[in-house]
Amino acid sequence: MNRGPTLLWLGGGAGVGAVAAVFAPGISPHLGVVAWPLHFLVVFALALSLPLLSFGKVYQGRRVWIALIAINLLVVPFLAFVLSRVVWYSPGLQVGLLLVLLAPGVALSLPIIRGAGGDAESVLSATPVILGLQLVLVPLLTIFLSGGIFSFADLPPTFPVIGLVIILPVILAGVVQWLTIKKAPAALVLRRVGSQSVVWLATLAIAITVWWRLPDHIDRLYDLNWLVPLSIAFLVLIAPVSILVGSLAGVAPAKRRAIMIAGAGRGGLIILPITLALDPSVWGLVPLVVVGQTVIEAAGLLVYRSIVPEIIDTPGR
């Protein structure tokens, strides 16, 4: 994944999907049958790129994962609440921002961490913990921070998707990783190909998702313009806090770089299929919000890759 295609392809996928939604909206109602398998493959490929079986390394890198948990449980909820309140008049936009900003994620951040000279392995050790937090706490925090706009009654349709499109591919990826430990040739090839195809699969999934859902919300595109300043504001505000937390953790500069970039990375690709299961008559805008934030974040992470080595310098440089 570190030598894969640039994250900017995600924006290209969203653009292609938007054009298709405008010029071929009649096809969109039938695209769900394609979108769900694609999101399954995205989660599977993402999981293949993460060390799902490396629970022992979590303790070894405890300072890093404690720092990341502190960022995601203390700092991010505050920022997500403040930023989402800016669009209080649009429940779909507000809830979509909460869901995607609250969701921690490191998979898309890994090539950026490596490119910035960060210690990607220290972040990888925390991924099993982060994935668990994402599935359990994000919906609960969204309910609380939305002030009742989003409720427990909205969650039941998401349970089958969480099981079949999130948990199942993660389990299968864990099985493949176990088989790679046993040196099974097919598993070795599958893990290598899968982890290197994350961006391509995500680009295709985003294109199909936008094509599928955008025709019903063409009149709400203006509201999505708010995603640009709000997503950029998050990337700007989370940076100094992540630097501070990394410094307080007392870790080496390479680990502080990893903490800074991973703190900014969100789990939009995991949250996206969950939002697609929400009642489209009420929350139909939410998946588009998640896509929009993910695309903006991808561009922002590339900026991080350039500036983080200058902000967090290595000793003796």
C-alpha contacts under 8 A as a table, 3 or more apart, distances in Angstrom:
res1	aa1	res2	aa2	distance
1	M	4	G	4.94
1	M	49	S	7.30
1	M	110	L	7.93
1	M	111	P	6.57
1	M	195	S	5.70
1	M	196	Q	4.48
1	M	197	S	7.34
1	M	198	V	7.25
2	N	110	L	6.94
2	N	111	P	4.27
2	N	112	I	7.85
2	N	114	R	7.21
2	N	196	Q	7.94
3	R	111	P	7.45
3	R	196	Q	7.72
4	G	196	Q	5.89
4	G	197	S	7.40
4	G	199	V	7.44
5	P	9	W	7.36
5	P	199	V	6.58
5	P	200	W	7.56
6	T	9	W	6.11
6	T	199	V	7.69
7	L	10	L	5.78
7	L	11	G	7.86
7	L	108	L	7.92
7	L	199	V	6.68
7	L	298	A	5.50
7	L	299	A	7.11
7	L	302	L	7.86
8	L	11	G	5.41
8	L	12	G	6.69
8	L	295	V	7.47
8	L	298	A	6.37
8	L	299	A	6.25
9	W	12	G	4.82
9	W	13	G	6.21
9	W	199	V	7.28
9	W	200	W	7.67
9	W	203	T	6.18
10	L	13	G	5.09
10	L	14	A	6.42
10	L	199	V	7.13
10	L	202	A	6.86
10	L	203	T	4.72
10	L	206	I	7.12
10	L	295	V	5.88
10	L	298	A	7.48
11	G	14	A	5.07
11	G	15	G	6.20
11	G	203	T	7.74
11	G	295	V	5.11
11	G	296	I	7.80
12	G	15	G	5.03
12	G	16	V	6.19
12	G	203	T	7.37
13	G	16	V	5.17
13	G	17	G	6.14
13	G	203	T	4.80
13	G	204	L	6.14
13	G	205	A	7.98
13	G	206	I	5.83
13	G	207	A	4.51
14	A	17	G	5.09
14	A	18	A	6.13
14	A	203	T	7.49
14	A	206	I	5.75
14	A	207	A	4.99
14	A	210	V	6.30
14	A	291	V	7.47
14	A	292	G	8.00
14	A	295	V	7.78
15	G	18	A	5.06
15	G	19	V	6.27
15	G	207	A	7.31
16	V	19	V	5.21
16	V	20	A	6.18
16	V	207	A	5.97
17	G	20	A	5.09
17	G	21	A	6.06
17	G	206	I	7.33
17	G	207	A	4.11
17	G	208	I	5.98
17	G	209	T	7.30
17	G	210	V	5.01
17	G	211	W	4.52
18	A	21	A	4.99
18	A	22	V	6.35
18	A	207	A	7.55
18	A	210	V	6.00
18	A	211	W	5.90
18	A	214	L	6.94
19	V	22	V	5.22
19	V	23	F	6.25
19	V	211	W	7.89
20	A	23	F	5.24
20	A	24	A	5.33
20	A	25	P	7.06
20	A	211	W	5.86
21	A	24	A	5.47
21	A	25	P	4.83
21	A	28	S	7.03
21	A	210	V	7.20
21	A	211	W	4.53
21	A	212	W	7.20
21	A	214	L	6.13
21	A	215	P	5.57
22	V	25	P	5.92
22	V	215	P	6.83
24	A	27	I	6.03
24	A	28	S	7.47
25	P	28	S	5.37
25	P	211	W	7.49
25	P	215	P	5.78
26	G	29	P	7.00
27	I	30	H	5.89
27	I	31	L	6.97
27	I	212	W	7.96
28	S	31	L	5.34
28	S	211	W	5.90
28	S	212	W	4.36
28	S	213	R	7.11
28	S	215	P	7.37
29	P	32	G	7.02
29	P	212	W	6.29
30	H	33	V	6.54
30	H	212	W	7.69
31	L	34	V	5.32
31	L	35	A	6.12
31	L	208	I	6.91
31	L	209	T	7.88
31	L	211	W	7.86
31	L	212	W	5.61
32	G	35	A	4.85
32	G	36	W	6.14
32	G	212	W	6.89
33	V	36	W	6.13
33	V	37	P	7.34
34	V	37	P	5.90
34	V	38	L	6.45
34	V	208	I	7.62
35	A	38	L	5.15
35	A	39	H	6.26
35	A	205	A	6.22
35	A	208	I	6.06
35	A	209	T	6.20
36	W	39	H	5.24
36	W	40	F	6.28
36	W	165	V	7.53
36	W	273	P	7.49
37	P	40	F	4.95
37	P	41	L	6.28
38	L	41	L	5.08
38	L	42	V	6.20
38	L	201	L	7.03
38	L	202	A	8.00
38	L	204	L	7.65
38	L	205	A	5.51
39	H	42	V	4.90
39	H	43	V	6.21
39	H	165	V	6.87
39	H	202	A	7.65
39	H	205	A	6.14
39	H	273	P	6.39
40	F	43	V	5.35
40	F	44	F	6.14
40	F	164	L	7.91
40	F	165	V	4.86
40	F	166	I	6.95
40	F	169	P	6.45
41	L	44	F	4.89
41	L	45	A	5.98
41	L	169	P	7.52
41	L	201	L	7.17
42	V	45	A	5.16
42	V	46	L	6.04
42	V	198	V	6.17
42	V	201	L	5.71
42	V	202	A	5.80
42	V	205	A	7.65
42	V	269	L	7.65
43	V	46	L	5.01
43	V	47	A	6.00
43	V	165	V	7.32
43	V	166	I	6.30
43	V	169	P	6.32
43	V	170	V	6.98
43	V	269	L	7.54
43	V	270	I	6.58
44	F	47	A	5.14
44	F	48	L	6.19
44	F	169	P	4.72
44	F	170	V	5.88
44	F	172	L	7.40
44	F	173	A	5.96
44	F	194	G	7.71
45	A	48	L	5.05
45	A	49	S	6.54
45	A	173	A	7.76
45	A	191	R	8.00
45	A	194	G	4.77
45	A	195	S	5.23
45	A	196	Q	7.95
45	A	197	S	6.90
45	A	198	V	5.52
46	L	49	S	5.33
46	L	50	L	6.83
46	L	107	A	6.38
46	L	194	G	7.89
46	L	195	S	6.42
46	L	198	V	6.06
47	A	50	L	5.22
47	A	51	P	7.89
47	A	52	L	7.28
47	A	169	P	7.59
47	A	170	V	5.58
47	A	173	A	5.82
47	A	174	G	7.71
47	A	195	S	7.95
48	L	51	P	7.56
48	L	170	V	7.92
48	L	173	A	5.25
48	L	174	G	7.43
48	L	176	V	7.78
48	L	177	Q	7.15
48	L	191	R	5.80
48	L	194	G	6.48
48	L	195	S	5.52
49	S	107	A	7.26
49	S	191	R	7.52
49	S	194	G	7.65
49	S	195	S	4.69
50	L	107	A	7.17
50	L	124	L	6.51
50	L	127	T	6.90
51	P	54	S	5.41
51	P	124	L	6.51
51	P	125	S	7.05
51	P	127	T	7.32
51	P	128	P	7.72
52	L	55	F	7.38
52	L	127	T	7.36
52	L	128	P	5.91
52	L	174	G	5.98
52	L	177	Q	7.76
53	L	174	G	6.77
53	L	177	Q	7.50
53	L	178	W	7.57
54	S	57	K	5.57
54	S	58	V	7.20
54	S	125	S	6.65
55	F	58	V	5.40
55	F	59	Y	7.68
55	F	125	S	7.26
55	F	128	P	7.30
56	G	59	Y	6.00
56	G	60	Q	7.02
57	K	60	Q	4.89
57	K	61	G	6.18
57	K	125	S	5.33
58	V	61	G	5.32
58	V	62	R	5.88
58	V	65	W	7.29
58	V	125	S	4.85
58	V	126	A	5.58
59	Y	62	R	4.82
61	G	64	V	5.60
61	G	65	W	6.49
61	G	122	S	5.72
61	G	123	V	7.94
61	G	125	S	6.48
61	G	126	A	7.55
62	R	65	W	5.20
62	R	66	I	5.83
63	R	66	I	5.21
63	R	67	A	6.12
63	R	249	A	5.95
63	R	250	G	7.95
63	R	251	V	7.35
64	V	67	A	5.08
64	V	68	L	6.24
64	V	122	S	6.54
64	V	123	V	6.77
64	V	126	A	7.66
64	V	246	G	7.77
64	V	249	A	7.27
64	V	251	V	7.70
64	V	255	K	7.18
64	V	259	I	6.87
65	W	68	L	4.91
65	W	69	I	6.00
65	W	123	V	7.01
65	W	125	S	7.65
65	W	126	A	5.20
66	I	69	I	5.09
66	I	70	A	6.07
67	A	70	A	5.10
67	A	71	I	6.26
67	A	245	V	6.17
67	A	246	G	6.58
67	A	249	A	6.49
67	A	259	I	7.34
68	L	71	I	5.08
68	L	72	N	6.15
68	L	259	I	6.57
68	L	262	A	7.63
68	L	263	G	6.40
69	I	72	N	5.08
69	I	73	L	5.84
69	I	130	I	7.61
70	A	73	L	5.32
70	A	74	L	5.56
70	A	75	V	7.16
71	I	74	L	5.58
71	I	75	V	4.98
71	I	76	V	6.09
71	I	241	V	7.99
71	I	242	S	6.93
71	I	245	V	7.53
71	I	263	G	6.57
72	N	75	V	6.09
72	N	76	V	5.08
72	N	77	P	7.03
72	N	102	L	7.19
72	N	104	P	6.55
72	N	263	G	7.29
73	L	76	V	6.40
73	L	77	P	6.37
74	L	77	P	6.07
74	L	78	F	6.83
75	V	78	F	5.47
75	V	79	L	6.42
75	V	238	I	7.86
75	V	241	V	7.76
76	V	79	L	5.10
76	V	80	A	5.88
76	V	101	L	7.25
76	V	102	L	6.37
76	V	238	I	7.63
77	P	80	A	5.02
77	P	81	F	5.99
77	P	102	L	6.20
77	P	141	L	7.71
77	P	145	L	7.99
78	F	81	F	5.21
78	F	82	V	6.30
79	L	82	V	5.21
79	L	83	L	6.04
79	L	234	F	7.03
80	A	83	L	5.28
80	A	84	S	5.85
80	A	97	L	7.19
80	A	98	L	5.71
80	A	101	L	5.96
80	A	102	L	6.68
80	A	234	F	7.95
81	F	84	S	5.30
81	F	85	R	6.18
81	F	98	L	7.02
81	F	145	L	6.08
81	F	146	S	7.75
82	V	85	R	5.31
82	V	86	V	7.03
83	L	86	V	5.54
83	L	87	V	7.77
83	L	230	L	6.29
83	L	234	F	7.79
84	S	87	V	5.70
84	S	88	W	6.73
84	S	93	L	7.79
84	S	94	Q	4.95
84	S	95	V	7.54
84	S	97	L	6.01
84	S	98	L	6.40
85	R	88	W	4.86
85	R	94	Q	6.91
87	V	90	S	5.74
87	V	91	P	7.83
87	V	93	L	6.68
87	V	94	Q	5.76
87	V	226	W	7.90
88	W	91	P	6.48
88	W	94	Q	6.06
90	S	93	L	5.35
90	S	94	Q	6.07
91	P	94	Q	5.02
91	P	95	V	5.93
91	P	149	I	6.90
92	G	95	V	5.37
92	G	96	G	5.87
92	G	282	V	7.62
92	G	283	W	5.50
92	G	284	G	7.32
92	G	285	L	5.41
92	G	286	V	5.28
93	L	96	G	5.10
93	L	97	L	6.10
93	L	223	D	7.57
93	L	224	L	7.49
93	L	285	L	6.82
93	L	286	V	6.29
93	L	289	V	6.30
94	Q	97	L	5.31
94	Q	98	L	6.33
94	Q	146	S	7.55
95	V	98	L	5.03
95	V	99	L	6.12
95	V	142	T	6.99
95	V	146	S	6.67
95	V	149	I	7.93
95	V	150	F	6.95
95	V	286	V	6.91
96	G	99	L	5.22
96	G	100	V	6.25
96	G	285	L	7.68
96	G	286	V	4.53
96	G	287	P	7.05
96	G	289	V	5.45
96	G	290	V	6.05
97	L	100	V	5.40
97	L	101	L	5.83
97	L	289	V	6.69
97	L	290	V	7.03
97	L	293	Q	7.78
98	L	101	L	5.36
98	L	102	L	5.78
98	L	142	T	5.84
98	L	145	L	7.79
98	L	146	S	7.71
99	L	102	L	5.47
99	L	103	A	6.30
99	L	138	V	6.47
99	L	139	P	7.09
99	L	142	T	6.15
99	L	271	I	7.25
99	L	290	V	7.85
100	V	103	A	5.30
100	V	266	R	6.65
100	V	267	G	6.64
100	V	268	G	5.42
100	V	271	I	6.62
100	V	290	V	5.77
100	V	293	Q	7.46
101	L	104	P	7.59
101	L	266	R	6.17
101	L	267	G	7.95
102	L	138	V	5.89
102	L	141	L	7.73
102	L	142	T	7.74
102	L	266	R	7.51
103	A	134	Q	5.46
103	A	138	V	5.99
103	A	266	R	5.59
103	A	267	G	4.97
103	A	268	G	6.95
103	A	271	I	7.18
104	P	130	I	6.45
104	P	131	L	7.67
104	P	133	L	7.93
104	P	134	Q	6.15
104	P	263	G	7.69
104	P	265	G	6.77
104	P	266	R	4.82
104	P	267	G	5.10
105	G	108	L	7.49
105	G	109	S	7.73
105	G	127	T	8.00
105	G	130	I	7.04
105	G	131	L	7.47
105	G	262	A	7.27
105	G	265	G	5.66
105	G	266	R	4.63
105	G	267	G	4.00
105	G	268	G	7.66
106	V	109	S	4.99
106	V	110	L	6.24
106	V	123	V	7.53
106	V	124	L	7.75
106	V	127	T	7.14
106	V	262	A	5.60
106	V	265	G	5.99
106	V	266	R	7.12
106	V	267	G	7.22
107	A	110	L	5.59
108	L	111	P	6.87
108	L	112	I	7.65
108	L	265	G	7.19
108	L	298	A	7.98
109	S	112	I	5.20
109	S	113	I	6.07
109	S	261	I	6.59
109	S	262	A	5.91
109	S	265	G	5.82
109	S	301	L	7.23
110	L	113	I	5.07
110	L	114	R	6.28
110	L	120	A	6.11
110	L	262	A	7.87
111	P	114	R	5.12
111	P	115	G	5.98
112	I	115	G	4.96
112	I	116	A	6.10
112	I	261	I	7.48
112	I	301	L	6.68
112	I	302	L	6.76
112	I	304	Y	7.65
112	I	305	R	5.48
113	I	116	A	5.18
113	I	117	G	6.35
113	I	118	G	4.88
113	I	119	D	6.94
113	I	120	A	5.90
113	I	257	R	7.06
113	I	258	A	5.54
113	I	261	I	6.34
113	I	262	A	7.66
113	I	305	R	7.01
114	R	117	G	5.15
114	R	118	G	5.36
114	R	119	D	6.87
114	R	120	A	6.03
115	G	118	G	7.40
115	G	305	R	6.20
116	A	257	R	7.40
116	A	304	Y	7.94
116	A	305	R	4.91
116	A	306	S	6.83
116	A	308	V	6.41
116	A	309	P	5.77
117	G	254	A	6.34
117	G	257	R	7.43
117	G	309	P	6.98
118	G	253	P	7.73
118	G	254	A	4.30
118	G	255	K	5.93
118	G	256	R	7.45
118	G	257	R	4.98
118	G	258	A	4.83
119	D	122	S	5.71
119	D	123	V	7.16
119	D	254	A	5.01
119	D	255	K	5.06
119	D	257	R	7.31
119	D	258	A	5.62
120	A	123	V	5.28
120	A	124	L	6.17
120	A	255	K	7.83
120	A	258	A	6.18
121	E	124	L	4.90
121	E	125	S	6.38
122	S	125	S	5.50
122	S	126	A	7.29
122	S	255	K	6.79
122	S	258	A	7.70
123	V	126	A	5.44
123	V	127	T	6.92
123	V	258	A	6.61
123	V	259	I	7.32
123	V	262	A	7.42
124	L	127	T	5.36
125	S	128	P	7.40
126	A	129	V	5.54
126	A	130	I	6.24
127	T	130	I	4.93
127	T	131	L	5.96
128	P	131	L	5.27
128	P	132	G	6.37
129	V	132	G	5.29
129	V	133	L	6.31
130	I	133	L	5.07
130	I	134	Q	6.11
131	L	134	Q	5.07
131	L	135	L	6.55
132	G	135	L	5.51
132	G	136	V	6.29
133	L	136	V	5.35
133	L	137	L	5.45
133	L	138	V	7.26
134	Q	137	L	5.84
134	Q	138	V	5.48
134	Q	267	G	7.93
135	L	138	V	6.31
135	L	139	P	7.50
135	L	162	I	8.00
136	V	139	P	6.84
136	V	140	L	7.27
137	L	140	L	5.18
137	L	141	L	5.96
138	V	141	L	5.20
138	V	142	T	6.05
139	P	142	T	5.07
139	P	143	I	6.27
139	P	155	L	7.91
140	L	143	I	5.22
140	L	144	F	6.37
141	L	144	F	5.05
141	L	145	L	5.92
142	T	145	L	5.21
142	T	146	S	5.75
142	T	150	F	7.02
143	I	146	S	5.45
143	I	147	G	6.81
143	I	148	G	6.11
143	I	149	I	7.34
143	I	150	F	5.12
143	I	151	S	5.35
143	I	152	F	7.21
144	F	147	G	5.75
144	F	148	G	6.78
145	L	148	G	7.88
146	S	149	I	5.48
146	S	150	F	6.06
147	G	150	F	7.52
148	G	151	S	5.85
150	F	154	D	6.81
151	S	154	D	5.57
151	S	155	L	7.35
152	F	155	L	5.39
152	F	156	P	7.72
153	A	156	P	6.69
154	D	157	P	7.12
154	D	278	L	6.71
154	D	279	D	7.47
155	L	158	T	5.47
155	L	159	F	7.01
155	L	278	L	7.33
156	P	159	F	5.47
157	P	160	P	6.72
157	P	161	V	7.65
157	P	277	A	5.80
157	P	278	L	6.21
157	P	279	D	7.74
158	T	161	V	5.25
158	T	162	I	6.10
158	T	274	I	5.68
158	T	275	T	7.54
158	T	277	A	5.19
158	T	278	L	6.42
159	F	162	I	5.08
159	F	163	G	6.25
160	P	163	G	5.09
160	P	164	L	5.96
160	P	165	V	7.97
161	V	164	L	5.15
161	V	165	V	5.14
161	V	166	I	6.79
161	V	273	P	7.18
161	V	274	I	6.21
161	V	277	A	6.85
162	I	165	V	5.72
162	I	166	I	4.90
162	I	167	I	6.07
162	I	274	I	6.53
163	G	166	I	5.83
163	G	167	I	4.95
163	G	168	L	6.03
164	L	167	I	6.20
164	L	168	L	5.18
164	L	169	P	7.43
165	V	168	L	6.22
165	V	169	P	6.44
165	V	273	P	7.39
166	I	169	P	5.89
166	I	170	V	6.36
166	I	270	I	7.22
167	I	170	V	5.11
167	I	171	I	6.16
168	L	171	I	5.10
168	L	172	L	6.21
169	P	172	L	4.91
169	P	173	A	5.97
170	V	173	A	4.98
170	V	174	G	6.18
171	I	174	G	4.98
171	I	175	V	6.32
172	L	175	V	5.00
172	L	176	V	6.29
173	A	176	V	5.02
173	A	177	Q	6.16
174	G	177	Q	5.01
174	G	178	W	6.15
175	V	178	W	5.03
175	V	179	L	6.21
176	V	179	L	4.99
176	V	180	T	6.22
176	V	187	A	5.45
176	V	188	L	7.97
176	V	190	L	7.75
176	V	191	R	6.98
177	Q	180	T	4.97
177	Q	181	I	6.45
177	Q	187	A	7.26
177	Q	191	R	7.22
178	W	181	I	5.15
178	W	182	K	6.64
179	L	182	K	4.92
179	L	183	K	6.33
179	L	184	A	5.53
179	L	187	A	5.88
179	L	188	L	7.80
180	T	183	K	4.70
180	T	184	A	5.50
180	T	185	P	7.54
180	T	187	A	5.42
180	T	188	L	5.24
180	T	191	R	7.89
181	I	184	A	7.65
183	K	187	A	7.64
183	K	188	L	6.89
184	A	187	A	5.39
184	A	188	L	6.30
185	P	188	L	5.15
185	P	189	V	6.38
186	A	189	V	5.27
186	A	190	L	6.10
187	A	190	L	4.99
187	A	191	R	6.00
188	L	191	R	5.33
188	L	192	R	6.28
189	V	192	R	5.23
189	V	193	V	6.07
190	L	193	V	5.25
190	L	194	G	5.72
191	R	194	G	5.15
191	R	195	S	5.95
192	R	195	S	5.50
192	R	196	Q	6.27
193	V	196	Q	5.25
193	V	197	S	6.24
194	G	197	S	5.25
194	G	198	V	6.76
195	S	198	V	5.86
196	Q	199	V	7.72
197	S	200	W	5.33
197	S	201	L	6.08
198	V	201	L	5.30
198	V	202	A	5.96
199	V	202	A	5.01
199	V	203	T	5.92
200	W	203	T	5.11
200	W	204	L	6.33
201	L	204	L	5.21
201	L	205	A	6.08
202	A	205	A	4.96
202	A	206	I	5.97
202	A	269	L	7.41
203	T	206	I	5.21
203	T	207	A	6.20
204	L	207	A	5.09
204	L	208	I	6.25
205	A	208	I	5.27
205	A	209	T	6.00
206	I	209	T	5.00
206	I	210	V	6.06
206	I	291	V	6.88
207	A	210	V	5.38
207	A	211	W	6.19
208	I	211	W	5.07
208	I	212	W	5.95
209	T	212	W	4.97
209	T	213	R	6.13
210	V	213	R	5.35
210	V	214	L	5.35
210	V	288	L	6.74
210	V	291	V	7.94
211	W	214	L	5.78
211	W	215	P	7.16
212	W	215	P	7.20
213	R	216	D	6.17
213	R	217	H	7.29
213	R	284	G	7.26
213	R	287	P	7.91
213	R	288	L	7.49
214	L	217	H	5.18
214	L	218	I	6.01
214	L	288	L	7.32
215	P	218	I	5.54
217	H	220	R	5.23
217	H	221	L	6.90
217	H	284	G	7.74
217	H	285	L	6.87
218	I	221	L	5.57
219	D	222	Y	7.34
220	R	223	D	5.47
220	R	224	L	7.00
221	L	224	L	5.20
221	L	225	N	7.05
222	Y	225	N	5.45
222	Y	226	W	7.96
223	D	226	W	6.01
224	L	227	L	5.51
224	L	228	V	7.99
224	L	289	V	6.81
224	L	292	G	7.58
225	N	228	V	5.96
226	W	229	P	5.93
226	W	230	L	6.22
227	L	230	L	5.19
227	L	231	S	5.59
227	L	289	V	7.41
227	L	292	G	6.77
227	L	293	Q	6.31
228	V	231	S	5.46
228	V	232	I	6.10
228	V	293	Q	7.73
228	V	296	I	6.90
229	P	232	I	5.14
229	P	233	A	5.90
230	L	233	A	4.96
230	L	234	F	6.29
231	S	234	F	5.13
231	S	235	L	6.42
231	S	293	Q	6.17
231	S	296	I	6.76
231	S	297	E	7.01
232	I	235	L	5.09
232	I	236	V	6.16
232	I	296	I	7.57
232	I	297	E	7.81
232	I	300	G	7.41
233	A	236	V	5.10
233	A	237	L	5.97
234	F	237	L	5.20
234	F	238	I	5.88
234	F	264	A	7.92
235	L	238	I	5.54
235	L	239	A	6.44
235	L	264	A	6.02
235	L	297	E	7.67
235	L	300	G	7.04
236	V	239	A	5.66
236	V	240	P	7.82
237	L	240	P	6.51
237	L	241	V	7.19
238	I	241	V	5.38
238	I	242	S	6.04
238	I	263	G	7.18
238	I	264	A	6.33
239	A	242	S	5.22
239	A	243	I	6.27
239	A	260	M	6.19
239	A	261	I	8.00
239	A	263	G	7.84
239	A	264	A	7.11
240	P	243	I	5.01
240	P	244	L	6.20
241	V	244	L	5.04
241	V	245	V	6.16
242	S	245	V	5.05
242	S	246	G	6.00
242	S	259	I	6.52
242	S	260	M	4.89
242	S	263	G	6.31
243	I	246	G	5.11
243	I	247	S	6.17
243	I	256	R	6.73
243	I	257	R	7.96
243	I	259	I	7.64
243	I	260	M	5.85
244	L	247	S	5.09
244	L	248	L	6.17
245	V	248	L	5.04
245	V	249	A	6.12
246	G	249	A	5.05
246	G	250	G	6.76
246	G	251	V	6.74
246	G	255	K	7.66
246	G	256	R	4.90
246	G	259	I	6.23
246	G	260	M	7.30
247	S	250	G	5.33
247	S	251	V	6.80
247	S	256	R	6.93
251	V	255	K	6.04
251	V	256	R	6.45
252	A	255	K	5.37
252	A	256	R	6.33
253	P	256	R	4.90
253	P	257	R	6.17
253	P	312	I	6.38
253	P	313	D	6.88
253	P	314	T	5.93
254	A	257	R	5.18
254	A	258	A	6.40
254	A	314	T	7.54
255	K	258	A	4.93
255	K	259	I	6.17
256	R	259	I	5.00
256	R	260	M	6.14
256	R	312	I	7.42
257	R	260	M	5.16
257	R	261	I	6.32
257	R	308	V	6.52
257	R	309	P	7.47
257	R	312	I	6.50
258	A	261	I	5.37
258	A	262	A	5.88
259	I	262	A	5.17
259	I	263	G	5.76
260	M	263	G	5.24
260	M	264	A	6.63
260	M	308	V	7.99
261	I	264	A	5.29
261	I	265	G	6.39
261	I	301	L	7.36
261	I	304	Y	6.91
262	A	265	G	5.01
263	G	266	R	7.85
264	A	301	L	7.81
265	G	297	E	7.32
265	G	301	L	7.51
266	R	294	T	7.64
266	R	297	E	7.86
267	G	270	I	5.53
267	G	271	I	6.32
268	G	271	I	5.04
268	G	272	L	5.78
268	G	290	V	6.01
268	G	291	V	7.22
268	G	293	Q	7.75
268	G	294	T	5.74
269	L	272	L	5.34
269	L	273	P	7.56
269	L	294	T	7.65
270	I	273	P	6.63
270	I	274	I	7.45
271	I	274	I	5.24
271	I	275	T	6.34
271	I	290	V	7.71
272	L	275	T	5.24
272	L	276	L	6.45
272	L	287	P	5.92
272	L	290	V	6.24
272	L	291	V	7.31
273	P	276	L	5.03
273	P	277	A	6.80
273	P	287	P	7.96
274	I	277	A	5.45
274	I	278	L	7.20
275	T	278	L	5.36
275	T	286	V	6.41
275	T	287	P	5.50
276	L	280	P	7.62
276	L	284	G	7.77
276	L	286	V	7.97
276	L	287	P	5.97
277	A	280	P	7.83
278	L	282	V	7.96
278	L	283	W	6.15
278	L	284	G	7.52
279	D	282	V	5.59
279	D	283	W	5.71
279	D	284	G	6.88
280	P	283	W	5.02
280	P	284	G	3.93
280	P	285	L	7.72
281	S	284	G	5.87
283	W	286	V	5.46
284	G	287	P	6.76
284	G	288	L	7.91
285	L	288	L	5.45
285	L	289	V	6.40
286	V	289	V	5.04
286	V	290	V	6.36
287	P	290	V	5.06
287	P	291	V	6.22
288	L	291	V	5.02
288	L	292	G	6.05
289	V	292	G	5.08
289	V	293	Q	6.15
290	V	293	Q	5.27
290	V	294	T	6.08
291	V	294	T	5.12
291	V	295	V	6.21
292	G	295	V	5.26
292	G	296	I	6.33
293	Q	296	I	5.15
293	Q	297	E	5.95
294	T	297	E	4.99
294	T	298	A	6.12
295	V	298	A	5.14
295	V	299	A	6.67
296	I	299	A	5.32
296	I	300	G	6.23
297	E	300	G	4.81
297	E	301	L	6.01
298	A	301	L	5.24
298	A	302	L	6.62
299	A	302	L	5.31
299	A	303	V	6.70
300	G	303	V	5.07
300	G	304	Y	6.30
301	L	304	Y	4.78
301	L	305	R	6.26
302	L	305	R	5.06
302	L	306	S	6.81
303	V	306	S	5.31
303	V	307	I	6.41
304	Y	307	I	5.22
304	Y	308	V	5.51
305	R	308	V	5.85
305	R	309	P	7.44
306	S	309	P	6.77
306	S	310	E	7.74
307	I	310	E	5.32
307	I	311	I	6.29
308	V	311	I	5.01
308	V	312	I	5.91
309	P	312	I	5.34
309	P	313	D	5.65
309	P	314	T	7.98
310	E	313	D	5.72
313	D	317	R	7.16
314	T	317	R	5.80
